[in-house]
Amino acid sequence: MSFLELDGLTKSYGALTVVKGVNLSVDKGKLVCLLGPSGCGKTTTLRLIAGFVAANGGTIRVGGQTVSSASSTVPPEGRNMSMIFQSYALWPHMTVFQNVAYGLKLRSLPQPEIKARVETILSATQLSALAERYPGELSGGQQQRVSLARALVIKPEILLLDEPLSNLDANLREEMRFEIRRLHDEFRYTTVYVTHDQSEAMTTADIIVVMNDGRIEQAGSPEDIYERPETEFVARFIGGTNILTGTRAGDRTVQCDAGLVLHCGSGETATSGTTAVSIRHHDIGLSETKPSGETNTAKGIVKRQIYLGSHRDYLVTLTGGETVRTVAPVNVAIPVGQEVWLNFPPEHCRALAQ
């Protein structure tokens, strides 16, 4: 049995429904990322799990026990969950040690046990040397580690994180992604992590749940979501991709609007109507000479070329008028306006029935 279960979870504010029948099962000890754009319902789902808002429909079960339904809701303090917000929410007048110990003191634990547990978690979060400092004397990354330590020290059944790295600069965000994953691997708490940053999700998650317009578009491992998207939305949201549209010309073969015929190594073509084909920017071959073969190749004109240090980013307009974005090594320097050929390897083309 799954440890955390959302069954038909629904939340409305007046006429606006922001969470629409969400079904999700999370095994004990797994880290699940709710990923999606602003307004997709991921933070509201997290707040429903925490008990901060009441559901209009559906149920939430933890360990087989119902904690939320349309008729009753267990309050947040009765759920044994810890939540980390976008702001660190540390007590400025308390030291690091006192901030981390605060939840244990509220639970009236014996002082020796408080001291032992706080020292253990400070060591795990690499904060032992900062125990007597105040939040104002810490960097953003250090303050976020204090927030994590405070959440973990009470040994919650479920750890909830709401965009915890959004206030950090790019370098600290990257560092803290790996730190969150390291701590999860050490303590194995069941964790639900909300983010709009796909790199955070790919780095930290066991399971990524892509949300769109209040619903789950797809759930799976980071590799599943990236390599095998099931919808055009997921393909576009996770990683850079090109979407070419056309009609079925055979089994996993699509006649695109630009006159390009694409054989696809995965996915399913629609029996009628439109089929989209997804291919990642970095999977497209770019050359000044025509590749061999009549399918999965197209001629175009370079409309933009940008040097990005590790690679060059190209925008190519095909003869049919569609634009395709691709990347190439820095030594492939083709000027704007020049004719080029693109190769779309079948093993990297994925058909998406509309």
N, C-alpha and C positions, 0 to 999 in steps of 0.2 A: 504494500500500500504506500502511496506517495505521502510524504510528510506534510506538505502544504498543498491544498487543493482549492482552486477557484472554479466554481461550477455555475455557469450562466450569469456571471457577475455583471450587474447593470447599475449605472449611476446617472441620474438626470438632475439638471438644475432648471426647473420650470419646463419649458418646451424643448430645451437643449439636452440631448443625451450624449454624454461624453465618454462613457464606457458602455459598450454594446454587446452584452452576452459573452463575456470573456471566459474561456475555459482553459485552465492551466494546471498541470500537476508538476510538483517539484519534489524530487527525492531528497531525503535527509543528507545534509552535508554538501549539497551542490550549490554552486554560485550561478544564479540566473540573472542575465541583464535584460531589462526592458529597454529596447532601443527604438527610437523613432523621432520624427520632427516635433517641434513645439506644437502643442494642441492635439497630439494624437491620443492622449488619455493615459500615458504611462505614469505620470506623477499622481493622478487621481487614483489609479489602480494601487499604487504604493500606499497612499493614504487610506484607502479602503482596507488594505491588509493590516495597517497599523491601528485601525480603529478610530482615526481622526475624523472620518466622515462615515455616515451610515449608507449602506447600499439600498437601492430601490428594489432590487431583485437579485436572485441568485444567492449562493452561500459561499462562505469561506470556512474551511476546516483545517485545523492544525493537529497533527497526530490523531486524526479520526474524530476529533471533537469540534463541533460547530462553534465558531467564535463570532460569526456574523451571518445574518439572514435578513430578509425583508421585515421580519417581525421582531427580532431582537439582536442586540449588538453587545458583545463584551467590551467594556471600556479599555482604552489603551493600557492603563496600569494593571489590568488583569490578564494581559496577553504574553507577558515575559518576552517582549521584543525590545530591541534597541534600534534607534533610528539616528542616522547621521545626516544633517541637513547641509545645504549649500554653504551657509555660514557656519563657522566653527562652534558658535554658541558656548564659548568657555566663560567661566566666572573670572572676570579680570582681577578681582581682589584675592583670588586663591592661587596657590602655587600649582605646578603641574601635578605633584603628588596629591594635593587636596582636591583638585578637579577630578582626577581619576578615581579617588576614593569616595567621592560624593554619593554615588549610587549605592555603594556598599553601606555607608553610614545610614542612609535612608532605610535600608533593610535591617538595621540594628544588628549587624554582624559583630562578633567580638573583635576588639581592637587587634589582637595578635593575628587573627585571620585576615582582617582588612590589610594590615601591613604586609603580610606574606603574599596575598593576591595582587596587591598593587605593585610590589617589587617585581613579581614574576612578569606581569604584563608590561611594565616599564622596560624590563630587560628585553622582552620579545619585540617591542616596538622601538628599541634603540633610543630610549629616553632616560635611562638611569642617570646619566650625567646632568640632566636638566631638571631633575625632580624638584629642586628648590627655586627654580625660576618662575616668573609670572608670565602669563600669555603675551603681554606687551613686549617681553624681552625675547620672543621667539620669532623665527621666520614663519612664512605661511605653511611650508611643508611640515615644520615641527609642530605647529598648532593643529594641523590636520592629523598628525600621528597621535597627538594628545586626545583629539576627538575620537579616533579609532580605539585608543586604549581605554577610554572611559566607557565606550559602548561594549567592548569585549570583556571587560573585567567582571561584569555581572553575570557572565555566562548565559546569554539569552538563548532562547530556542531558535529565534530567527533574527538575523541582522538585516536592517533595511538601510539603504544608502540612496539619498536623493541628490544627484549631480554633485557628489562630494568634492570634485576636483575643479569645478568651474571657476573658482576664485584664484586659482594658481596660474603662474605663467607657464609657457609651453614646456620649458625644461623640467620644472617641478612636476607638472602633470604627468610627463612621461615617467619620471622617477617613481611617483606615487602609484601609478598603475601597477608596476611590478611589485611595489611594497604591499599593496592590497592583495595581490595574488599570493605573495609569499605568506602573509598572515593567514589567508584563507587555507592554504595548504597545511599550515601548522595547526590551526585550531578546528578546521572543518565545520564551522557553523553553517547552517542553512542560510543562504544570503540572497536577497533580491536587491539588485543594483540598477538604478535608473540613470540613463545617460542618453544624450543625443549624439555623442562622439563615437563613431564606429571603431576608432583605434582603441579607445578604452574598452569597448565591448569585446573586441577581438583578443585583447591582451588578458583580460581578467576572467572571462566567462567560461563556464562549462557548457551552458546553453544560452543562446541568444534568442530572444523573443522580439521579433520586429512587429511594431504596432503602427497602425495607420487608421485614422478616423475612428478611434475607439474600439477597433477590432485587432485581432492578431492575424497578420498576413502570413507569417511563417515562423516556426520555432525549430531550432536544431543546433548542432554544434557549430562553432565558428567556420569550420571547413565546409559543412553542409550549406550554410547560409551563403557563403562566398562562392563556392564552386557550383552549387546546384540550386540557384534561386528558382522559386516556383512562380513568381509573378514579376511583371515589369517593374512594379514599385520596389520590390526587394532588390532586384538587379541594379536599379539605379541608385538606391540608397546605400547599398553596401559595396564600396569600391567604385572606381571610375569605370563606366561601361558605355558602349554605343548600343542604341536600339535601332535596328533596321526593320521595317515592316514590309509585309508582302502576303502572298497567298500560297497555299500548299501546291507543290509541283511534284510530289511524291513523298515516300516515307522519309521523314526528317529532311525534306528538301523544300526550300522556300524560294519562290520567284519574287525578288524584292522590287519595290516600286521604281528603284533606280536602274532596273535592267540587270541587276546582279543576281546570279543564282548561287545560293548558299546551301551546301550540304552541312547538316548539323550533327555533331557527335553525340548530343544528348538532348533531352527534353522531348516534347510532343508537339507536332503541328496540328492546327485546327483542321477538322474535316471540311469545314466551310467557313467563310469569312476570313478575318485577318489573323495572321500569325506574326508575332514579333520574334526577332532573333537578337540575343544579347551576346556581345563579345567585348571583353575587357580591352582597355586602351593598350596595355602592355603586351597583349597577345597578337596584335596585328603586325604583320611584316611590312616594312616600308622600303622601297628601292627605286632606283632610276631606270631599271630595266624590267621588262615584263616577266613575271614568274611563269613557270611551266603550268599547263593545264588551262581548261576553259572555264571551270567553275571556281568559286571562292576567290576570284581575283577581280580587281576593278581599277580603272584608270581615273586619275583625278589631278587637280591643280592645288599646289600648296597655297593656302590663304593666310596662314600664320605659322611662325616658327619662333619658339621662345627657348633661350638657353637657361637651364635651371641647375647647372652645376653637375649633378649626377647624370642628367639626361637632357634631351631636347624634346619639347612638347610641340606637336604638329596638329594643325587643323587643315584637313584636306576636303575640298569640294569635289564630289564625284560627278561624272558626266551627266547623270540624271538629276543633279541639283542638290542631293542630300550631302550633309557634312559629316565627316568622320574624324574623331580625335584619336591620335595615336602617339606613342612615345618611341624614341630611338636613342641609341648611344650618342654621346656627345660628338664622336667623330663622324657621325652622319649629319652633315651640315648642308641641307638643300635649301636654296634661296626661295623666297616668296615668289609665286608666279610660275615656277617650274612645274613641268608635267612629271608625275610620279605614278608608281604602281603600288597597289595595296594587295596583300595576301591575307586571307581570313582562314587560318587553319581549321578544318572541320572539327578537330577534337576540342577546340576552344569556342565553337559556336553552339549556343544552347537555344533551342526553339522554345518559345513561350506561347502557348495557345491563349488567345484573348477571351 
